């Protein structure tokens, strides 16, 4: 086999990519490179071999050898890897991917369309939140108007205005305190938002 001087293997890529993942189950990460052979499962005669570390240190050909299946990432860690292949004079540069596993993503705190304060007549209030749950599932806002802490058993309205994820409208005709939380798939419930309206 001819080795081309100055040629290097393309840096490996990670699947899935580095990110924060809410699931508490282990993530299965695979490695690939665009250099001939692409993966250890390839039938091509020239295959890449990968070496990796899970502690953030620089990988070498003496690091853990990738078995061609997957790397189980069960906790937050940084993977670094290099690839080598026959016919190339040098290994790839190191690729790095930081994974955060079991991260607690919290929904945004709801926002009231009308600031708290004193008003001389009944008011209409909307509560909105920008959090979009996993797979674009949106969010749901629960609220109370008696000062108690809202839960997923609290009040909710299903007719928001177009383009607004909201719990309203809520008509405030007497002095009251409204509290709200946002709930979205893949997120922890938001902090409690609170506002007090005084109607004279």
C-alpha positions as a Markdown table, in Angstrom:
| # | Residue | x | y | z |
|---|---|---|---|---|
| 1 | Unk | 0.0 | 0.0 | 0.0 |
| 2 | Unk | 1.3 | 3.4 | -0.9 |
| 3 | Unk | 1.4 | 6.0 | 1.8 |
| 4 | Unk | 0.9 | 9.6 | 0.6 |
| 5 | Unk | 3.3 | 12.0 | 2.5 |
| 6 | Unk | 1.5 | 14.8 | 4.2 |
| 7 | Unk | -1.9 | 13.1 | 4.0 |
| 8 | Unk | -4.1 | 13.0 | 7.2 |
| 9 | Unk | -7.3 | 11.3 | 8.1 |
| 10 | Unk | -10.3 | 13.5 | 8.3 |
| 11 | Unk | -11.3 | 14.4 | 11.9 |
| 12 | Unk | -14.0 | 12.0 | 13.3 |
| 13 | Unk | -17.6 | 13.1 | 14.0 |
| 14 | Unk | -20.0 | 12.0 | 16.8 |
| 15 | Unk | -23.5 | 10.7 | 16.5 |
| 16 | Unk | -25.5 | 12.0 | 18.3 |
| 17 | Unk | -23.7 | 15.3 | 18.5 |
| 18 | Unk | -22.5 | 17.0 | 21.6 |
| 19 | Unk | -25.3 | 18.6 | 23.6 |
| 20 | Unk | -27.4 | 18.4 | 26.8 |
| 21 | Unk | -29.7 | 15.4 | 27.0 |
| 22 | Unk | -32.5 | 15.3 | 29.5 |
| 23 | Unk | -32.8 | 11.5 | 29.5 |
| 24 | Unk | -31.2 | 9.8 | 32.5 |
| 25 | Unk | -30.5 | 6.7 | 30.4 |
| 26 | Unk | -27.1 | 6.1 | 28.9 |
| 27 | Unk | -26.5 | 7.7 | 25.5 |
| 28 | Unk | -25.0 | 5.5 | 22.8 |
| 29 | Unk | -22.4 | 7.4 | 20.8 |
| 30 | Unk | -20.9 | 6.2 | 17.5 |
| 31 | Unk | -17.8 | 7.6 | 15.7 |
| 32 | Unk | -17.3 | 8.1 | 11.9 |
| 33 | Unk | -14.9 | 9.8 | 9.6 |
| 34 | Unk | -15.2 | 10.7 | 5.9 |
| 35 | Unk | -11.8 | 9.1 | 5.2 |
| 36 | Unk | -11.9 | 5.8 | 3.2 |
| 37 | Unk | -13.5 | 3.0 | 5.2 |
| 38 | Unk | -15.8 | 5.4 | 7.1 |
| 39 | Unk | -16.3 | 3.0 | 10.0 |
| 40 | Unk | -15.1 | -0.4 | 11.4 |
| 41 | Unk | -18.3 | -2.0 | 10.1 |
| 42 | Unk | -17.5 | -1.0 | 6.5 |
| 43 | Unk | -16.6 | -3.7 | 4.0 |
| 44 | Unk | -14.0 | -1.4 | 2.3 |
| 45 | Unk | -10.4 | -2.6 | 2.4 |
| 46 | Unk | -9.2 | 0.6 | 3.9 |
| 47 | Unk | -10.8 | 1.1 | 7.3 |
| 48 | Unk | -10.3 | 3.8 | 9.9 |
| 49 | Unk | -9.4 | 2.9 | 13.5 |
| 50 | Unk | -10.5 | 5.2 | 16.3 |
| 51 | Unk | -8.9 | 5.8 | 19.7 |
| 52 | Unk | -10.7 | 7.8 | 22.3 |
| 53 | Unk | -10.7 | 9.2 | 25.9 |
| 54 | Unk | -13.6 | 10.0 | 28.2 |
| 55 | Unk | -11.9 | 12.3 | 30.7 |
| 56 | Unk | -11.2 | 15.2 | 28.3 |
| 57 | Unk | -7.5 | 14.3 | 27.9 |
| 58 | Unk | -5.9 | 14.2 | 24.4 |
| 59 | Unk | -6.3 | 10.8 | 22.7 |
| 60 | Unk | -3.3 | 8.9 | 21.3 |
| 61 | Unk | -2.9 | 5.5 | 19.6 |
| 62 | Unk | -2.5 | 4.1 | 23.1 |
| 63 | Unk | -5.9 | 5.3 | 24.3 |
| 64 | Unk | -9.0 | 3.1 | 24.4 |
| 65 | Unk | -9.7 | 1.6 | 21.0 |
| 66 | Unk | -13.3 | 2.1 | 19.6 |
| 67 | Unk | -15.0 | -1.3 | 19.1 |
| 68 | Unk | -17.1 | -0.2 | 16.1 |
| 69 | Unk | -20.4 | -0.5 | 18.0 |
| 70 | Unk | -21.0 | 2.5 | 20.3 |
| 71 | Unk | -19.6 | 4.2 | 23.4 |
| 72 | Unk | -22.0 | 4.3 | 26.3 |
| 73 | Unk | -22.2 | 7.7 | 27.9 |
| 74 | Unk | -24.0 | 7.4 | 31.2 |
| 75 | Unk | -22.9 | 10.6 | 32.8 |
| 76 | Unk | -21.7 | 14.0 | 31.8 |
| 77 | Unk | -18.3 | 13.8 | 30.2 |
| 78 | Unk | -16.2 | 15.0 | 27.3 |
| 79 | Unk | -15.2 | 12.5 | 24.6 |
| 80 | Unk | -12.2 | 13.1 | 22.5 |
| 81 | Unk | -11.1 | 10.9 | 19.6 |
| 82 | Unk | -8.6 | 10.5 | 16.7 |
| 83 | Unk | -8.8 | 8.3 | 13.7 |
| 84 | Unk | -6.0 | 6.5 | 11.9 |
| 85 | Unk | -6.1 | 4.7 | 8.5 |
| 86 | Unk | -3.7 | 2.7 | 6.3 |
| 87 | Unk | -2.3 | 4.8 | 3.5 |
| 88 | Unk | -2.3 | 8.1 | 5.5 |
| 89 | Unk | 0.9 | 9.5 | 6.9 |
| 90 | Unk | -0.7 | 10.9 | 10.0 |
| 91 | Unk | -3.7 | 10.5 | 12.3 |
| 92 | Unk | -6.5 | 12.9 | 12.3 |
| 93 | Unk | -6.6 | 15.9 | 14.5 |
| 94 | Unk | -8.6 | 15.3 | 17.7 |
| 95 | Unk | -12.4 | 15.8 | 17.7 |
| 96 | Unk | -14.1 | 16.7 | 20.9 |
| 97 | Unk | -17.7 | 16.4 | 22.1 |
| 98 | Unk | -19.0 | 17.4 | 25.5 |
| 99 | Unk | -22.2 | 15.6 | 26.7 |
| 100 | Unk | -24.3 | 16.6 | 29.6 |
| 101 | Unk | -26.5 | 13.7 | 30.6 |
| 102 | Unk | -29.6 | 14.0 | 32.8 |
| 103 | Unk | -29.5 | 17.8 | 32.6 |
| 104 | Unk | -32.4 | 19.5 | 34.2 |
| 105 | Unk | -33.9 | 21.8 | 31.7 |
| 106 | Unk | -36.4 | 24.2 | 33.3 |
| 107 | Unk | -39.3 | 25.8 | 31.4 |
| 108 | Unk | -39.3 | 29.6 | 31.2 |
| 109 | Unk | -41.2 | 31.5 | 33.9 |
| 110 | Unk | -44.6 | 32.7 | 32.6 |
| 111 | Unk | -45.1 | 36.3 | 31.7 |
| 112 | Unk | -48.3 | 38.3 | 32.4 |
| 113 | Unk | -49.6 | 40.7 | 29.7 |
| 114 | Unk | -50.5 | 43.3 | 32.3 |
| 115 | Unk | -48.3 | 44.4 | 35.1 |
| 116 | Unk | -49.5 | 44.2 | 38.6 |
| 117 | Unk | -50.9 | 47.4 | 40.2 |
| 118 | Unk | -54.1 | 49.3 | 40.9 |
| 119 | Unk | -56.8 | 49.7 | 38.3 |
| 120 | Unk | -60.1 | 51.4 | 38.3 |
| 121 | Unk | -62.0 | 48.9 | 36.2 |
| 122 | Unk | -62.0 | 45.1 | 35.4 |
| 123 | Unk | -58.9 | 44.0 | 33.4 |
| 124 | Unk | -58.2 | 41.2 | 30.9 |
| 125 | Unk | -55.0 | 39.3 | 31.4 |
| 126 | Unk | -53.1 | 36.8 | 29.3 |
| 127 | Unk | -50.3 | 34.6 | 30.6 |
| 128 | Unk | -47.8 | 33.4 | 28.0 |
| 129 | Unk | -44.6 | 31.4 | 27.9 |
| 130 | Unk | -42.0 | 30.9 | 25.2 |
| 131 | Unk | -40.9 | 27.3 | 26.1 |
| 132 | Unk | -41.4 | 24.8 | 23.4 |
| 133 | Unk | -41.4 | 21.2 | 24.6 |
| 134 | Unk | -39.6 | 18.4 | 22.9 |
| 135 | Unk | -40.7 | 17.6 | 19.4 |
| 136 | Unk | -42.4 | 21.0 | 19.3 |
| 137 | Unk | -45.1 | 19.9 | 21.7 |
| 138 | Unk | -45.5 | 23.5 | 23.1 |
| 139 | Unk | -46.3 | 24.1 | 26.7 |
| 140 | Unk | -49.3 | 24.4 | 29.1 |
| 141 | Unk | -49.8 | 27.1 | 31.6 |
| 142 | Unk | -51.6 | 26.4 | 34.9 |
| 143 | Unk | -52.7 | 29.2 | 37.2 |
| 144 | Unk | -54.5 | 30.1 | 40.4 |
| 145 | Unk | -56.2 | 33.3 | 41.3 |
| 146 | Unk | -56.6 | 32.8 | 45.1 |
| 147 | Unk | -52.9 | 33.2 | 46.0 |
| 148 | Unk | -52.2 | 29.5 | 46.3 |
| 149 | Unk | -49.3 | 27.8 | 44.5 |
| 150 | Unk | -50.4 | 26.4 | 41.1 |
| 151 | Unk | -50.0 | 22.7 | 40.2 |
| 152 | Unk | -50.9 | 20.6 | 37.1 |
| 153 | Unk | -54.4 | 20.3 | 38.7 |
| 154 | Unk | -54.9 | 24.1 | 38.7 |
| 155 | Unk | -57.0 | 26.1 | 36.2 |
| 156 | Unk | -56.2 | 26.2 | 32.5 |
| 157 | Unk | -58.0 | 27.7 | 29.5 |
| 158 | Unk | -57.7 | 26.1 | 26.1 |
| 159 | Unk | -58.5 | 29.1 | 23.9 |
| 160 | Unk | -55.4 | 31.3 | 23.5 |
| 161 | Unk | -55.3 | 34.0 | 20.8 |
| 162 | Unk | -53.6 | 33.0 | 17.6 |
| 163 | Unk | -49.8 | 32.7 | 18.0 |
| 164 | Unk | -49.9 | 33.0 | 21.8 |
| 165 | Unk | -49.4 | 30.1 | 24.1 |
| 166 | Unk | -51.5 | 31.4 | 26.9 |
| 167 | Unk | -53.8 | 30.5 | 29.7 |
| 168 | Unk | -56.2 | 33.3 | 29.1 |
| 169 | Unk | -58.0 | 35.5 | 28.8 |
| 170 | Unk | -58.5 | 35.9 | 32.5 |
| 171 | Unk | -60.9 | 38.6 | 33.6 |
| 172 | Unk | -59.8 | 40.3 | 36.8 |
| 173 | Unk | -62.8 | 42.1 | 38.3 |
| 174 | Unk | -61.8 | 42.1 | 41.9 |
| 175 | Unk | -58.5 | 42.4 | 43.8 |
| 176 | Unk | -56.6 | 39.2 | 43.5 |
| 177 | Unk | -53.2 | 37.5 | 43.2 |
| 178 | Unk | -52.6 | 35.3 | 40.2 |
| 179 | Unk | -49.8 | 32.7 | 40.2 |
| 180 | Unk | -48.8 | 30.6 | 37.2 |
| 181 | Unk | -46.4 | 27.9 | 36.1 |
| 182 | Unk | -45.4 | 26.6 | 32.7 |
| 183 | Unk | -45.2 | 22.9 | 32.0 |
| 184 | Unk | -43.5 | 21.5 | 28.9 |
| 185 | Unk | -42.5 | 18.0 | 27.8 |
| 186 | Unk | -38.8 | 17.3 | 28.4 |
| 187 | Unk | -38.5 | 20.2 | 30.9 |
| 188 | Unk | -39.0 | 20.6 | 34.7 |
| 189 | Unk | -41.9 | 22.8 | 35.6 |
| 190 | Unk | -41.1 | 26.5 | 35.6 |
| 191 | Unk | -40.7 | 28.8 | 38.6 |
| 192 | Unk | -43.9 | 30.3 | 39.9 |
| 193 | Unk | -44.8 | 33.7 | 38.4 |
| 194 | Unk | -46.9 | 35.9 | 40.6 |
| 195 | Unk | -48.7 | 39.2 | 40.2 |
| 196 | Unk | -51.3 | 41.1 | 42.3 |
| 197 | Unk | -54.1 | 43.3 | 40.8 |
| 198 | Unk | -56.0 | 45.7 | 42.9 |
| 199 | Unk | -59.4 | 46.8 | 41.4 |
| 200 | Unk | -60.9 | 49.9 | 42.9 |
